[in-house]
């Protein structure tokens, strides 16, 4: 009676989310709004890993700044 099966299921779900989002990001690399939406989905999936969540949020902010969407950017 351990949490191992649940942990494996959670990890598998996260890996699948990352792989699917990565594929979709490549498909939408010319569409900044869709790209940011996909990155936000990934950031939400990392709520239990603050460092990775911050990495995706920082990446989103850089895209917003690059596109001149300063009101959407999160400043460090």
Rosetta blueprint (number, residue, H / E / L):
1 X L
2 X L
3 X L
4 X H
5 X H
6 X H
7 X H
8 X H
9 X H
10 X H
11 X H
12 X H
13 X H
14 X H
15 X H
16 X H
17 X H
18 X H
19 X H
20 X H
21 X H
22 X H
23 X H
24 X H
25 X H
26 X H
27 X H
28 X L
29 X L
30 X L
31 X L
32 X H
33 X H
34 X H
35 X H
36 X H
37 X H
38 X H
39 X H
40 X H
41 X H
42 X H
43 X H
44 X H
45 X H
46 X L
47 X L
48 X L
49 X L
50 X H
51 X H
52 X H
53 X H
54 X H
55 X H
56 X H
57 X H
58 X H
59 X H
60 X H
61 X H
62 X H
63 X H
64 X H
65 X H
66 X H
67 X L
68 X L
69 X L
70 X L
71 X L
72 X L
73 X L
74 X L
75 X L
76 X L
